[in-house]
Amino acid sequence: MGTRDPRIDAYIEKSAPFARPILTYLRSVVHEGCPDVQETIKWSAPFFDYRGTLCSMAAFKAHCAFGFWKASLVLDDKNPKAQEAAGHFGRITSLEDLPPKKQLIGYIRKAVAINEQGVKAARPPKHPKKPIRAPAYFMAALEKNRKALTTFESFPPSHKREYLEWITTAKGEETRARRLATAMEWLAEGKAMNWMYEKRRSSR
């Protein structure tokens, strides 16, 4: 049998009103897709484990996010909206932003099978990286947000690159603006770009 963590109940309760039904729904779908799932909190966000990490969800000021730990093996195709949020289904603001329930459960069951088989996601090949210069609009946004600026300046080059690559690769002005706003929000909270998926050094 699976478990329910009371900390996730508290997390949902403290989330914005728009986020509560989304998080509650995602939680129920995960349990339906994996009855033996184990709930926990990692990096201050709800995670779902079964023979390893399956997936996670999170709520922000104006959107929610949901993602799979081994997304490259679970998802059939890449969601173009995935890079606009921490998860793999874009910025979720309502249940309509999610795939059909049957499809979500299919993803969850696939993630379960992958963990049961002990399959590990392949690491992308390393390529030499050229320096990225922070664009003026990015620095201007940092100057207006002292907390974000302090965080960014304290980051190692690799963490700075992650944010700069994410923002500068936006294909349109609207997408870039959304990413910039999200970056300022996360930086102000002291978070790295991939904060949901980074392993804590202390847990090694």
N, C-alpha and C positions, 0 to 999 in steps of 0.2 A: 504493500500500500504506500501511496505517496504521503508527503507531509505538507503541512501548511505552516508557514512561519508567521507568528503574530506581528513581527516587525514589518512584514509586507502589508498587513492590515493597517498598521499605523502609517506606513508610507503612503498608501492610497488615500487614507483619510486626510492626510496633511496636504495632498496635492490639490491643484486648482480644480474647481468644480467641473470644468470641461474635461479634465483628464481622468476623473474617477471612473466613469463608465467605460472608458477605453481600457484602463489598466485592469479593471475588474473583468472585462470581456477577455482580454488577452490571457489573463491568469486562468480563467475557466477553460479556454481553448487549449492551453498547454496541458492542463490536467486531463482533458478529454483525450488528447493525442498521446499522452504518456501518463497513465494512471499511477505509475510508480515514481513519478518525478519528486525530487527533493527541493524544497524551497530554501533560499538563503539570501543574505544580503552581502554583496561584495562591492567595494568602492562606492558605498552609500546608495546602491541601486539594487532592485530586485533581480535575482538570478535564479535559474531553474537548472538543476543538475540531475543527470542520470548516467552513471558510469562515466562521469566527467561533465563538463559544462555543456548544456544544450543551447540555451538562449537567455536573453535578458531583456528587460524593459526599463524605461525611465520616463519621468515627467519633467518638463521644463516650464518656463513661464507661459509660453504660447503654443507648445506642441509636445507630443510624446514621441518616443522612439522604441523600436523593437528590432532585435537583431539576433542572428544565429552565430554561435561561436565558430563553427566551421562552415561559414556561409558559402565559400567557394565550392564545397562539396554538396551542400544542401539545395541551394537555389539553382533552378534550371537556366535562368538568364539574369542579366544584371538590370536592376531597376534604375532607370536614369535619375530618379529622385533620391536614390540612396545616399549620394554624396552631399545632400543638403541637410543631413541629420546624423546623429551618432549611430543609428541602426541601419537596417537594409530596406526600409519601406518609406523613406522620405520623412517629411515632417507630418506626423499624424495629428490632425486636429479634431477628427471625428471618426466614427466607425466606418464611414463611407470611404475613408482613405486607405482602408485595409483590403487585402484580397478577400475573396469569398471564404467562408469558414471551412468548407471542404478542402480548399487549396492550402489554407494555413495548417490544418491538421495533417495534410499530406506532407508538408515540409517538416513538421514536428516528428512525425513517424519516421521520416527519412533520416533526420538527425539522430533519433533513437537507434536506428539500425546501424548507422555509421559508428556510434559510440560502442555499441555491442560488439561490433567487428574489430574495434580498436584501431580504426583507420585514422590517420593523422593528416591534417591539411598540409599540402606541399607549401614550402616557403618560396616566395617569389625570388627569382635570381637577382643577385646584386649587380648593379651597374654603377660606374663612376658617376658621381653627382656634381653638377656644376653649381657654383654659388648662385644663390637667388637674392636679388636686391629687393628690399622691401619697397613697394610702390608708395608714392606720395599719399594716396588716399588711405592706405593702411596706417601709415605713421600719423596722419591727421586724426584718424579715429582713436588711435592710442593716446594721443595728446589730450583728447577730451575725456579719457577714462583713466585716471591715475592708477587704479588698482590693476587694470589690464596691462598698462605700460610696465608697472613694476614686475608683474609676472613674466611678461614677454622678455624683459631685459635680463631676468634671472635664469631663463631657460638656456640649456646647451644648444649648440647649433642644430642638432638633429630635430629638437622640438620646434625650434623656430621655423625650420624648413617645412615641417609638416603643415603648419598653418599657412605659410606663404604659398606653398604648392597648391593647397586646397582652394585658396582664394584666387590666385592668379590664373588658375586653369578654368575658372568659370567661363562658360561660353556666351553668356548674355549679361547685360547690366542688372537685370532683376535678380538673376541667380547670384551674381557677385554681391549684390547688396544684402541678400538674405544670408549668405555665408559670412559676410563681414559682421553683420549684427550678431550672428551666433558665435563667431570667434570672440567678439568683445565680451559677450556674456560669459563664455567659458573661461576666458583669460581673467576676467574680474573675479571669478570664483577660484582662481589658482589652478585651473585644469589644463592638462596637456591636450593636444588635438585628439588623440586616441585614448582618452582617459578611461573609457568604459572597458577597454580590452587589454590594458597594460597589466602585467603581473607585478604585484608588489614585491619589491626586493626583500622585504622582511619575511615573506612567506616561503622563500626558497630554502 
